[in-house]
Amino acid sequence: MALDLNDFSTDMTEKEAVCSSRKLRIGIIGTGGIANSHIKSYLKQRDAEVVAGADLIPGKAAQFFERHGVEARAFEDYREMIDTMDLDAVSVCTYNSTHKECTIYALEHGLPVLLEKPMTVTLDEAVEICRAEKKSGKIVSVGFQPRFDGNMQMIKKIVESGELGKVYYIQTGGGRRHGIPVSWSTTFIEEEKAGIGAVGDIGCYSLDLVLNALGYPKPLTVSGQMTDYFGKDPSSYAKVNKPECAEMFSVDDFASAYIRLEGDIVLDFRIAWYMHLDTPGDTIIMGTKGALRIPSTDCWNGTFHKPMTVYRDVAGLPSQIEVPLIPSDGELFDKKIRSFLDAVITGGKAPVPTCQILYNQAIIDGIMKSSKLGHEVQIEIPEI
Ligand SMILES: NC(=O)c1ccc[n+]([C@@H]2O[C@H](COP(=O)([O-])OP(=O)(O)OC[C@H]3O[C@@H](n4cnc5c(N)ncnc54)[C@H](O)[C@@H]3O)[C@@H](O)[C@H]2O)c1
């Protein structure tokens, strides 16, 4: 199934690609939790160096570089960093609500961007990024490191091989029993910073798991619901001894949705940061010739713990084939950074392109709108 509407080219022309005979100069915007993973992976690359970082909290970027033993310039204003540092690319590691402004500023100043997930909070913001990307001719790659896992890639190969026939129904999602993410900061639970909760934090991964396998069919309608029963309850934070988080909690801790995709496919989705259940179910992809069961995980880091199973009739006999687990051949995060750098150096396509993730964001946006309105909504995705 081909992407049509928004499948604009994100190739940079060869002359715009960065000369590979020197180290790429990288800047990091937002030096909080996930920026640690970015800098560790950049430090492993021979052809890149982190030369600057910016965080709006005074002193935070300097402390970050000190902790990592890196000599780099620290800024409070990312615009000043971009204006003065002669960078080749940036990682945007800020909380969700500032993804758009930081990414667009970087693009407008000629810089390719590795943008953390979720792409944005709203569909409108994602559209603005895509338009700025198209105008700039620079790439934005969205930080879905599970894409680089061999098992995740196998799901796509199975679907594309035709083993399942025509796919007509998908169930996906997952979550944690007691796992509202407040151990390193309250960024994820505050509306003004995160904008969205479980649906944006881990829901975007579950959606990508199946939408990527199907070639990102366009979402058409969504009926969704988001709730916050546990986030607002102080006892939900007993494990981390932070009952005060209940007062700050202003996003969703659970979301569910029934989504219609182009090509007569239905996607049944649920995601939880907290629930009285071990799992809300495995991911299943049902087709006219076979079905695939992907055992549920905490769905955040792309690791698979149990083998997948293909169900098919063999000579008329209902049969099951276990797909062997593919062992990891390196850190997913390193692959995410490497693939981005390769695209910058060669002028290639974004490894995880916005023209796909726009549809992921459209679904999340549709769930938010439908939940507020209390009924199904049409998903309208403007031309980029
Ligand atoms: N890929 C992954 O595995 C993964 C894991 C965790 C978080 N994330 C994503 O990374 C992002 C950041 O999460 P985190 O846990 O690191 O949050 P965090 O709060 O620890 O860090 C974010 C930092 O960005 C800074 N910031 C925000 N707006 C800024 C701006 N305009 N200019 C400069 N600095 C700014 C904040 O001050 C903060 O220090 C989120 O979008 C989150 O979803 C991805």
The ligand as an SDF file (V2000), in Angstrom:
LIG
                    3D

 44 48  0  0  0  0  0  0  0  0999 V2000
   13.4860    7.2880   22.4200 N   0  0  0  0  0  0  0  0  0  0  0  0
   13.3620    6.9700   23.6890 C   0  0  0  0  0  0  0  0  0  0  0  0
   13.6000    5.8460   24.1060 O   0  0  0  0  0  0  0  0  0  0  0  0
   12.9110    8.0160   24.6630 C   0  0  0  0  0  0  0  0  0  0  0  0
   13.0070    7.7630   26.0310 C   0  0  0  0  0  0  0  0  0  0  0  0
   12.6470    8.7810   26.9030 C   0  0  0  0  0  0  0  0  0  0  0  0
   12.1840    9.9950   26.4310 C   0  0  0  0  0  0  0  0  0  0  0  0
   12.0500   10.1810   25.0840 N   0  0  0  0  0  0  0  0  0  0  0  0
   11.5310   11.4450   24.5570 C   0  0  0  0  0  0  0  0  0  0  0  0
   12.5290   12.4480   24.7370 O   0  0  0  0  0  0  0  0  0  0  0  0
   11.9320   13.7130   25.0320 C   0  0  0  0  0  0  0  0  0  0  0  0
   12.5440   14.2650   26.3210 C   0  0  0  0  0  0  0  0  0  0  0  0
   12.2620   13.3900   27.3900 O   0  0  0  0  0  0  0  0  0  0  0  0
   13.2040   13.4020   28.6950 P   0  0  0  0  0  0  0  0  0  0  0  0
   12.7690   12.2760   29.5170 O   0  0  0  0  0  0  0  0  0  0  0  0
   14.6070   13.5350   28.2880 O   0  0  0  0  0  0  0  0  0  0  0  0
   12.7010   14.7670   29.3820 O   0  0  0  0  0  0  0  0  0  0  0  0
   13.5160   15.6670   30.3760 P   0  0  0  0  0  0  0  0  0  0  0  0
   12.5590   16.5840   31.0270 O   0  0  0  0  0  0  0  0  0  0  0  0
   14.4020   14.8390   31.2370 O   0  0  0  0  0  0  0  0  0  0  0  0
   14.4570   16.5300   29.4090 O   0  0  0  0  0  0  0  0  0  0  0  0
   13.9590   17.4980   28.5230 C   0  0  0  0  0  0  0  0  0  0  0  0
   14.8410   18.7140   28.6400 C   0  0  0  0  0  0  0  0  0  0  0  0
   14.5090   19.6280   27.6090 O   0  0  0  0  0  0  0  0  0  0  0  0
   14.6470   20.9400   28.1200 C   0  0  0  0  0  0  0  0  0  0  0  0
   13.8840   21.8410   27.2610 N   0  0  0  0  0  0  0  0  0  0  0  0
   12.5400   21.8690   27.0450 C   0  0  0  0  0  0  0  0  0  0  0  0
   12.2290   22.8300   26.1880 N   0  0  0  0  0  0  0  0  0  0  0  0
   13.3970   23.4210   25.8180 C   0  0  0  0  0  0  0  0  0  0  0  0
   13.7200   24.4760   24.9470 C   0  0  0  0  0  0  0  0  0  0  0  0
   12.7790   25.1350   24.2540 N   0  0  0  0  0  0  0  0  0  0  0  0
   15.0120   24.8520   24.8290 N   0  0  0  0  0  0  0  0  0  0  0  0
   15.9740   24.1930   25.5150 C   0  0  0  0  0  0  0  0  0  0  0  0
   15.7280   23.1810   26.3690 N   0  0  0  0  0  0  0  0  0  0  0  0
   14.4530   22.8050   26.5120 C   0  0  0  0  0  0  0  0  0  0  0  0
   14.1290   20.8310   29.5350 C   0  0  0  0  0  0  0  0  0  0  0  0
   14.5660   21.8890   30.3440 O   0  0  0  0  0  0  0  0  0  0  0  0
   14.6850   19.4810   29.9630 C   0  0  0  0  0  0  0  0  0  0  0  0
   15.9380   19.6000   30.5880 O   0  0  0  0  0  0  0  0  0  0  0  0
   10.4250   13.4660   25.1110 C   0  0  0  0  0  0  0  0  0  0  0  0
    9.8310   13.8390   23.8990 O   0  0  0  0  0  0  0  0  0  0  0  0
   10.3180   11.9660   25.3160 C   0  0  0  0  0  0  0  0  0  0  0  0
    9.1360   11.4080   24.7840 O   0  0  0  0  0  0  0  0  0  0  0  0
   12.4360    9.2290   24.2020 C   0  0  0  0  0  0  0  0  0  0  0  0
  1  2  1  0
  2  3  2  0
  2  4  1  0
  4  5  1  0
  4 44  2  0
  5  6  2  0
  6  7  1  0
  7  8  2  0
  8  9  1  0
  8 44  1  0
  9 10  1  0
  9 42  1  0
 10 11  1  0
 11 12  1  0
 11 40  1  0
 12 13  1  0
 13 14  1  0
 14 15  2  0
 14 16  1  0
 14 17  1  0
 17 18  1  0
 18 19  2  0
 18 20  1  0
 18 21  1  0
 21 22  1  0
 22 23  1  0
 23 24  1  0
 23 38  1  0
 24 25  1  0
 25 26  1  0
 25 36  1  0
 26 27  1  0
 26 35  1  0
 27 28  2  0
 28 29  1  0
 29 30  1  0
 29 35  2  0
 30 31  1  0
 30 32  2  0
 32 33  1  0
 33 34  2  0
 34 35  1  0
 36 37  1  0
 36 38  1  0
 38 39  1  0
 40 41  1  0
 40 42  1  0
 42 43  1  0
M  CHG  2   8   1  16  -1
M  END
$$$$
